[in-house]
Amino acid sequence: MIRILSILLSLVAAAHARVHFEARHLHPVDITPDGAHVLAVNAPGGYLSVFTPGTAEHPAPLLVAEIPVGLEPVTVRARTSQEAWVVNEVSDTISVVDLTRRAVVCTLPVPDEPADVVFLGNRAFVSCGRANRIAVIDTITRAETASIPLEGNFVRALSLSPDGGTLRAAFLYPGNRTTVLGFRDAPPQPAPTNPSLPAPPATALIVPDSDPRIPYEVQDHDIAEIDTATLHVTGYRSGIGTNLHALAHSPDGTLWAASTDSRNLIRFEPALNGIFSESRIARVPAGDGSPVLHDLNPHATAPVIEAGEKERSLAQPMALLPTGDRMWLAAFASDRIAELDAYGRILRRIDLRNGEGDPLVRGPRGMVRHAGLGRIFVLNKLSGTLSVIAESTGTVVAEVPLAAIEALPASEKTGRGFFFDARRSGNGTVSCGSCHFDADHDGVAWDLGDPGGDIITVIERHLAFGETEPIPVPAHPMKGPMVTQSLRGIGEAAPFHWRGDKQLIQDFNPTFAKLQAGSELGAAQMDQVAAYLASLSNHPNPNRNLDDTLRTSLAGGNPVRGRELFHLHDTCSKCHPEPRGTNHNLDDRTTVLSSQPVKNSTLEHVYRKLGFTPDQPVSARGFGFTHDGSQHVLPRGHSYAAARFDRFPNGDADVLSYLLSFSTGTKPAVGASVTLRAGEATPADLATLMDQARQGSCDVVLRGVIAGKPVTFLHEANIGKWRSASGQLFTLDGILSTLSAGESLVALGVPQGQGAASSIDRNLNGVPDDAEALPSLRLVVPPALHQQGDADGWVIEHSHDLRSWLPAPTHPHEESDGWFRIDPLPPGPFYRMRRTW
């Protein structure tokens, strides 16, 4: 039976490539108040990793438990030494974890794409990015007690003032007050420098909102300030950066913000090469002080600088850690940690790599300090490791994996490193991730035209007129402004780019030289980048029902009726058919009144692009829906009224509500969770999840702790039963009958094909986890401890009396007989092995 099951599990693993969502880590590592445990999120795997922090003699932290939480955890905060809250970005939940039982005891639903949580007394404040609000939750009753709406774009990082009186919240996409003049209003482009080029097309122009031709103001809310007593927003701070990534308060009340600032007012790719993004830190004195901005790289004034100067570069500050009168900063794209004084001056830089010959890209994304040990723990997102820095010497004294089993394939992990590594740029300050951080977008437009470039040929098919023949069309290199596109879900979107001028992801390789002032990757390396990008998925659209049907009411319209109108006579759906809202074609440009070839855009991200209102005094965004960001009117979308939905009662609102509900390619069941408790009725949503699994929309796993033992089950949709990690089949009633009072299980929807890896066959070797051969442990003379077999995820523990067990720091050395010697021998006299999950 186990042999047949192994074959089936292997076939499932081979049939479905790993997909992930490139979680936006915010506060991914923490330490319990008693200092006993370091907590770290394993986002690709969906686990909370629990470590003991090591000792003075053995600095390597020891992984002692891996607790399954929701999909794509991005933040963990220890509320007490026994309880931690984990924020799950894709699941839209908070997992409340009992660290003693090592189990999720409560799953709290929150609005779309939560990011951070902080505690004040018995209240928890949760930032909810897509909803632009902060949910206030009672930590005792675990009920939401208030909601704080904010004016801004995608709230994320939170920080409480030292006295607890003010909560500050930073927005990811506040912008930089730039916007766009449409191509009809913009002046002609300058003449090309390549004499063989014809006159450039009319294009839009990126301008500041202070331009007299702009009749509106672009909102620039970087940080919101909230009175924690009244829960009222008392004001907003501006002028700190285009994208804010982290916030922290020093003990004296100084507020620090880490940001990047886009130089998108500079026109043309050659002028932007290597200098298009500035990495900053802002220091805001306590009280009403004005922000003091610090460029982290004043030495990087040229696209290419000397190696010694380049080693000083700090690109993309994405984590802050205050320690008394010092502030530590993690430069995500540089693999460096910097220590700053109270005035923002850099005191030292610490390299997380083992010299320049070390190829492993770390991507530091979170830090926490263990005061007793004098060490700083750094979570490295890209390498999936935890680095340990001795605070006194600034040296890396240890580095360990975040998980027993690596969730991402090696080729994708390597390509991911190339994509985000700023050290490959000419001055060490920029990477692909500078505009596409976390493989998404930066919320602004760029003019990457090249006056000295060459004409390229793109292929149009005038399908809107019923013509299917390919038509070669010249595309001018002076293409004008184009809004940064998300790379999530890009795998099946060829041809790529707004103009469809890239047939393969590999065709973007010149960007490493022409925009980053570095060198192109080798062909094999670029293939790895392509494999990584192809693995990325969109988040589910939060405006669809759990069963993937359309709602009947949204934003003042009826999406079901809107879909009917959208498809009526193929007026819109001819170019924007389901499922992605595009036919991947460059249609006749006159159909959309464009001055150059433009690809029929997908509609899967429309719900994320609201806020550009140039017909109002203040616009929350500077750029709209179309390729150059100049259009804001939906549902028509274009500069003309080919589709007159207003001829139908409430037609415009109905179609708009449908566009806001367009499928992203990831079903709503992915990430959805249902909690099952002893003695309670089974929630109806579980039946919906199981039905979605039968339809191929997701897999469903069931996880938790029963009688002190971690348990996992995979829903076998074809037979309606649940398979355990031992390979046995159970009914749901049979599983629930084993729950005791206070125990619960969480059912979770995961991407189709990934259920086994998330439940019963974590290492995907085709053998259920509990059916694998157990590793062996033996004592030999002279005194030594040996282990044999696959010990991934197993921890050696020791005891003096068999009543209390402690993890033992282990240093295995392979010996000639196939056993591994554990050195030094942990105190005994009793020893055992325990799995971490």
Long-range contacts (C-beta under 8 A, 24 or more apart in sequence): 1-727, 2-727, 2-767, 2-768, 2-771, 5-723, 5-727, 5-768, 6-766, 6-767, 6-768, 7-766, 9-756, 9-760, 9-761, 9-764, 9-766, 9-767, 9-768, 10-764, 10-766, 12-753, 12-755, 12-756, 13-753, 13-756, 13-757, 13-761, 13-764, 13-766, 15-753, 16-751, 16-752, 16-753, 16-754, 17-535, 17-753, 18-407, 18-408, 18-409, 18-412, 18-535, 18-754, 18-757, 19-535, 19-536, 19-537, 19-751, 19-754, 20-44, 20-72, 20-407, 20-408, 20-535, 20-536, 20-537, 21-71, 21-72, 21-89, 21-90, 21-488, 21-536, 21-537, 21-538, 21-539, 22-438, 22-439, 22-440, 22-488, 22-536, 23-72, 23-73, 23-74, 23-89, 23-90, 23-438, 24-74, 24-89, 24-115, 24-156, 24-172, 24-438, 24-440, 25-74, 25-75, 25-318, 25-365, 25-366, 25-379, 25-381, 26-74, 26-75, 26-87, 26-115, 26-116, 26-156, 26-157, 26-246, 26-366, 27-74, 27-75, 27-76, 27-77, 27-116, 27-319, 27-366, 28-73, 28-74, 28-75, 28-76, 28-365, 28-366, 28-379, 28-381, 29-76, 29-366, 29-367, 29-368, 29-377, 29-378, 29-379, 29-386, 30-76, 30-77, 30-78, 30-84, 30-368, 31-78, 31-368, 31-369, 31-370, 31-377, 32-78, 32-80, 32-81, 32-84, 32-99, 33-78, 33-80, 33-81, 34-81, 35-370, 35-371, 35-372, 35-373, 36-81, 37-64, 37-78, 37-81, 37-99, 38-368, 38-370, 38-377, 38-386, 39-76, 39-78, 39-84, 39-99, 40-76, 40-366, 40-377, 40-379, 40-386, 40-402, 41-69, 41-73, 41-74, 41-75, 41-76, 41-86, 41-379, 42-66, 42-73, 42-384, 42-402, 42-403, 42-407, 43-72, 43-73, 43-74, 43-381, 44-384, 44-407, 44-408, 45-403, 45-405, 45-407, 45-758, 46-70, 46-71, 46-72, 46-73, 46-748, 46-750, 46-758, 47-73, 47-403, 47-837, 48-73, 48-76, 48-84, 48-86, 48-95, 48-97, 49-402, 49-403, 50-99, 50-102, 51-386, 51-400, 52-807, 53-370, 53-373, 53-375, 53-377, 54-373, 54-375, 54-388, 54-398, 54-809, 55-373, 55-809, 56-373, 58-809, 59-373, 59-375, 59-388, 59-390, 59-397, 59-398, 60-388, 60-398, 60-400, 60-809, 61-377, 61-386, 61-388, 61-398, 61-400, 62-400, 62-795, 62-807, 62-809, 62-810, 63-400, 63-401, 63-402, 63-403, 63-404, 63-795, 63-836, 64-795, 64-807, 64-836, 65-102, 65-836, 65-837, 66-403, 66-404, 66-793, 66-836, 66-837, 67-97, 67-102, 67-103, 67-104, 67-837, 68-104, 68-703, 68-712, 68-746, 68-748, 68-758, 68-837, 69-95, 69-97, 69-104, 70-95, 70-107, 70-671, 70-673, 70-748, 71-670, 71-671, 71-748, 71-750, 72-671, 74-115, 75-115, 75-116, 75-117, 77-117, 77-118, 77-119, 79-119, 79-124, 79-139, 85-117, 85-124, 87-114, 87-115, 87-116, 87-117, 87-126, 88-114, 88-671, 89-113, 89-114, 89-115, 89-539, 90-539, 90-540, 90-670, 90-671, 91-671, 91-672, 91-673, 91-748, 92-542, 92-671, 93-673, 94-124, 94-126, 94-137, 96-142, 101-705, 101-708, 102-705, 102-710, 103-704, 103-705, 103-710, 104-704, 104-744, 104-746, 105-744, 106-142, 106-675, 106-744, 107-673, 107-675, 107-746, 108-137, 108-142, 108-144, 110-135, 110-144, 111-135, 111-542, 112-539, 112-542, 113-154, 113-539, 115-155, 115-156, 115-157, 116-156, 116-157, 116-158, 117-158, 118-158, 118-159, 118-160, 118-167, 120-160, 120-164, 120-167, 120-228, 121-164, 123-228, 125-158, 125-167, 127-155, 127-156, 127-157, 127-158, 127-169, 128-155, 129-154, 129-155, 129-156, 129-172, 130-154, 130-542, 130-608, 134-158, 134-167, 134-169, 134-226, 136-231, 146-231, 148-226, 148-231, 148-233, 150-221, 150-224, 150-233, 151-219, 151-221, 151-224, 151-233, 151-236, 151-620, 152-219, 152-221, 152-224, 152-236, 152-620, 153-221, 153-443, 153-611, 153-620, 153-621, 155-224, 156-244, 157-244, 157-245, 157-246, 157-247, 158-247, 159-247, 159-248, 159-249, 159-255, 160-228, 160-249, 161-249, 161-253, 161-255, 162-249, 162-251, 162-252, 162-253, 163-253, 164-228, 165-227, 165-228, 165-229, 166-225, 166-226, 166-227, 166-228, 166-234, 167-225, 167-226, 167-228, 168-223, 168-224, 168-225, 168-226, 168-247, 168-249, 168-255, 169-223, 169-224, 169-226, 169-247, 170-222, 170-223, 170-244, 170-245, 170-246, 170-247, 170-257, 171-221, 171-222, 171-223, 171-224, 171-244, 172-243, 172-244, 172-245, 172-443, 173-243, 173-442, 173-443, 173-621, 174-219, 174-220, 174-221, 174-222, 174-238, 174-240, 174-241, 174-242, 174-243, 174-244, 175-218, 175-219, 175-220, 175-242, 175-443, 175-444, 175-621, 175-622, 176-220, 176-241, 176-242, 176-261, 176-262, 176-264, 176-444, 177-208, 177-209, 177-210, 177-218, 177-220, 177-622, 178-206, 178-207, 178-208, 178-209, 178-218, 178-262, 178-264, 178-265, 178-444, 178-445, 178-622, 179-206, 179-207, 179-208, 179-209, 179-214, 179-216, 179-218, 179-614, 179-619, 179-622, 179-623, 179-629, 180-204, 180-205, 180-206, 180-207, 180-445, 180-481, 180-622, 180-623, 180-628, 180-629, 180-630, 181-205, 181-207, 181-211, 181-213, 181-214, 181-630, 182-628, 182-630, 182-631, 182-639, 183-480, 183-595, 183-628, 183-630, 185-213, 189-449, 189-478, 189-480, 190-451, 191-451, 192-451, 192-452, 192-477, 192-478, 193-451, 193-452, 194-451, 194-452, 194-453, 194-454, 194-477, 196-454, 197-451, 197-453, 197-454, 197-455, 197-476, 197-477, 197-478, 198-455, 198-476, 200-449, 200-451, 200-476, 200-478, 201-476, 201-478, 201-479, 201-480, 201-595, 201-596, 202-595, 203-447, 203-449, 203-478, 203-479, 203-480, 203-481, 203-595, 203-596, 203-628, 204-480, 204-481, 204-628, 204-629, 204-630, 205-447, 205-480, 205-481, 206-264, 206-265, 206-267, 206-445, 206-446, 206-447, 206-481, 207-265, 208-265, 209-622, 215-614, 216-613, 216-614, 216-615, 216-616, 216-617, 216-618, 216-619, 217-617, 217-618, 217-619, 218-618, 218-619, 218-621, 218-622, 219-618, 219-619, 219-620, 219-621, 222-257, 222-259, 223-247, 223-255, 223-257, 237-284, 237-291, 239-291, 240-280, 240-282, 240-291, 240-293, 241-280, 241-282, 242-442, 242-443, 242-444, 243-437, 243-442, 243-443, 245-316, 245-317, 245-318, 245-319, 245-437, 246-317, 246-318, 246-319, 246-320, 247-320, 248-320, 248-321, 248-322, 248-327, 249-322, 250-322, 250-325, 250-327, 250-342, 251-322, 251-324, 252-286, 252-325, 252-342, 253-286, 253-287, 254-283, 254-284, 254-285, 254-286, 254-342, 255-283, 255-284, 255-286, 256-281, 256-282, 256-283, 256-284, 256-320, 256-322, 256-327, 257-281, 257-282, 257-284, 257-291, 258-317, 258-318, 258-319, 258-320, 258-329, 259-317, 260-316, 260-317, 260-434, 260-437, 262-435, 262-442, 262-444, 262-446, 264-444, 264-445, 264-446, 264-447, 267-447, 267-449, 268-447, 268-448, 268-449, 268-450, 268-451, 268-478, 269-448, 269-449, 269-450, 269-514, 269-515, 270-450, 270-451, 270-452, 270-514, 272-446, 272-448, 272-515, 273-303, 273-426, 273-514, 273-515, 273-516, 273-517, 274-302, 274-303, 274-304, 274-425, 274-426, 274-427, 274-429, 274-430, 274-515, 274-516, 274-517, 274-518, 275-300, 275-301, 275-302, 275-303, 275-427, 275-429, 275-430, 276-430, 276-434, 276-435, 276-446, 276-515, 277-429, 277-430, 277-434, 277-435, 278-429, 279-314, 279-315, 279-316, 279-317, 279-331, 279-429, 280-317, 281-317, 281-320, 281-327, 281-329, 281-340, 281-344, 283-343, 283-344, 292-344, 294-344, 296-329, 296-331, 296-338, 296-346, 297-427, 297-428, 297-429, 300-427, 300-428, 300-429, 302-426, 302-427, 303-426, 303-427, 303-517, 304-426, 304-427, 304-517, 305-426, 305-427, 305-428, 309-427, 310-423, 310-427, 310-428, 311-349, 311-351, 311-428, 312-349, 312-428, 313-422, 313-423, 313-427, 313-428, 313-429, 314-338, 314-346, 314-349, 315-422, 315-425, 315-428, 315-429, 315-430, 315-431, 315-434, 316-422, 316-431, 316-433, 316-434, 316-437, 318-364, 318-365, 319-364, 319-365, 319-366, 319-367, 320-367, 321-367, 321-368, 321-369, 321-376, 323-369, 323-391, 328-367, 328-369, 328-376, 330-364, 330-365, 330-366, 330-367, 330-378, 331-364, 332-363, 332-364, 332-365, 332-381, 332-420, 332-433, 333-363, 333-420, 333-421, 333-422, 333-430, 333-431, 333-433, 333-434, 334-422, 334-423, 334-428, 335-361, 335-362, 335-363, 335-364, 335-421, 335-423, 336-364, 337-364, 337-367, 337-376, 337-378, 337-389, 339-394, 348-394, 350-389, 350-394, 350-395, 350-396, 351-396, 352-378, 352-380, 352-387, 352-396, 354-396, 359-417, 360-417, 361-416, 361-417, 361-418, 361-420, 361-421, 362-387, 363-417, 363-420, 382-413, 382-416, 382-417, 382-420, 383-413, 383-417, 384-408, 384-413, 404-792, 404-793, 404-794, 404-836, 404-837, 405-762, 405-763, 405-792, 405-793, 407-757, 408-535, 409-531, 411-527, 411-528, 411-531, 411-532, 412-528, 412-531, 412-532, 412-535, 413-532, 414-525, 414-528, 414-532, 415-525, 415-527, 415-528, 415-529, 415-530, 415-531, 415-532, 415-533, 416-532, 418-521, 418-525, 418-526, 418-528, 418-529, 419-529, 419-532, 419-533, 424-512, 424-516, 424-518, 424-519, 425-516, 425-517, 425-518, 426-516, 426-517, 426-518, 427-517, 430-515, 430-516, 431-516, 432-511, 432-516, 435-484, 436-484, 436-486, 436-487, 439-486, 439-487, 439-488, 439-533, 439-536, 440-486, 440-487, 440-488, 441-483, 441-484, 441-485, 441-486, 442-484, 443-484, 443-621, 443-623, 444-483, 444-484, 444-622, 444-623, 445-481, 445-482, 445-483, 445-484, 445-622, 445-623, 445-628, 445-629, 446-481, 446-482, 446-484, 447-479, 447-480, 447-481, 447-482, 448-479, 448-482, 448-515, 449-476, 449-477, 449-478, 449-479, 449-480, 450-477, 450-478, 451-477, 451-478, 452-477, 453-477, 453-478, 456-501, 458-495, 458-499, 458-500, 458-501, 458-586, 458-597, 459-495, 459-500, 459-586, 460-585, 460-586, 460-587, 460-588, 460-589, 460-597, 461-585, 461-586, 461-587, 462-587, 462-588, 463-574, 463-575, 463-583, 463-585, 463-587, 464-574, 464-575, 464-587, 464-588, 464-591, 465-588, 473-586, 473-597, 475-499, 475-501, 475-596, 475-597, 476-596, 479-596, 480-596, 480-628, 481-628, 481-629, 482-627, 482-628, 482-629, 483-623, 483-626, 483-627, 483-628, 483-629, 486-538, 486-605, 486-608, 487-533, 487-536, 488-536, 488-537, 488-538, 488-539, 489-536, 489-537, 489-538, 489-602, 489-604, 489-664, 489-665, 489-666, 490-533, 490-534, 490-536, 491-533, 491-534, 491-535, 491-536, 492-580, 493-580, 493-582, 493-584, 493-602, 494-584, 495-584, 495-599, 497-599, 498-598, 498-599, 498-601, 498-627, 499-586, 499-596, 499-597, 499-598, 499-599, 499-627, 500-584, 500-586, 500-597, 500-599, 504-530, 505-529, 505-530, 505-533, 505-534, 506-530, 537-665, 537-666, 537-751, 538-604, 538-605, 538-664, 538-665, 538-666, 539-664, 539-666, 539-671, 540-664, 540-666, 540-667, 540-668, 540-669, 540-670, 540-671, 541-604, 541-607, 541-661, 541-662, 541-663, 541-664, 541-668, 542-607, 542-668, 543-607, 543-660, 543-661, 544-661, 544-663, 544-668, 545-668, 546-668, 546-669, 546-672, 546-685, 546-688, 546-689, 546-692, 547-668, 547-669, 547-688, 547-691, 547-692, 548-663, 548-667, 548-668, 548-669, 548-692, 548-697, 550-658, 550-661, 551-657, 551-661, 553-657, 554-657, 554-660, 554-661, 555-653, 555-656, 555-657, 555-660, 556-650, 556-653, 556-657, 557-650, 557-652, 557-653, 557-654, 557-655, 557-656, 557-657, 557-658, 558-650, 558-654, 558-657, 559-654, 559-657, 559-658, 559-660, 559-661, 560-658, 561-650, 561-654, 562-635, 562-653, 562-654, 562-655, 562-656, 562-657, 562-658, 562-659, 563-658, 565-645, 565-648, 565-651, 565-654, 565-655, 565-658, 566-635, 566-655, 566-658, 566-659, 571-642, 571-643, 572-643, 575-600, 576-600, 576-601, 576-603, 578-663, 579-663, 579-665, 580-604, 580-663, 580-665, 581-606, 581-662, 591-642, 592-638, 592-639, 592-640, 593-638, 593-639, 593-640, 594-627, 598-627, 601-625, 601-626, 601-627, 603-659, 603-662, 604-662, 604-663, 604-664, 604-665, 605-664, 606-634, 606-659, 606-660, 606-662, 607-659, 607-660, 607-661, 607-662, 610-660, 634-659, 635-659, 666-751, 667-692, 667-697, 667-698, 667-749, 669-693, 669-697, 669-698, 669-700, 669-749, 670-697, 670-698, 670-749, 670-750, 670-751, 671-748, 671-749, 671-750, 672-748, 672-749, 673-746, 673-747, 673-748, 673-749, 674-746, 674-747, 675-744, 675-745, 675-746, 675-747, 676-702, 676-736, 676-739, 676-744, 676-745, 676-746, 676-747, 677-739, 677-743, 677-744, 678-736, 678-739, 678-740, 678-741, 678-742, 678-743, 678-744, 679-741, 682-732, 682-736, 686-732, 686-747, 689-747, 689-749, 690-715, 690-717, 690-720, 692-749, 693-717, 693-749, 694-718, 696-752, 697-749, 697-752, 698-749, 698-750, 698-751, 698-752, 699-749, 699-750, 699-751, 699-752, 699-753, 699-754, 699-755, 699-756, 699-758, 700-747, 700-748, 700-749, 700-750, 700-755, 701-747, 701-748, 701-750, 701-755, 701-758, 701-759, 702-735, 702-745, 702-746, 702-747, 702-748, 702-759, 703-745, 703-746, 703-748, 703-759, 704-743, 704-744, 704-745, 704-746, 705-743, 706-738, 706-739, 706-740, 706-743, 706-745, 707-738, 707-740, 707-743, 710-837, 711-745, 712-759, 712-760, 712-769, 713-759, 713-760, 714-755, 714-756, 714-759, 714-760, 715-747, 715-755, 723-760, 723-768, 724-760, 724-768, 724-770, 725-759, 725-760, 725-761, 725-768, 725-769, 725-770, 725-771, 726-768, 726-770, 726-771, 727-760, 727-768, 727-770, 727-771, 762-793, 762-837, 763-792, 774-833, 775-833, 777-831, 777-832, 777-833, 778-819, 779-831, 783-825, 784-821, 784-822, 784-823, 784-825, 785-821, 785-822, 785-825, 785-826, 785-831, 786-815, 786-819, 786-820, 786-821, 786-822, 787-812, 787-819, 787-820, 787-822, 787-833, 788-818, 788-819, 788-820, 791-820, 791-833, 793-835, 793-836, 793-837, 794-833, 794-834, 794-835, 794-836, 795-833, 795-834, 795-835, 795-836, 796-822, 796-826, 796-831, 796-832, 796-833, 797-831, 797-832, 797-833, 797-834, 798-826, 798-827, 798-828, 798-830, 798-831, 799-828, 799-830, 799-831, 799-832, 800-827, 800-828, 800-829, 800-830, 801-830, 802-830, 805-832, 805-834
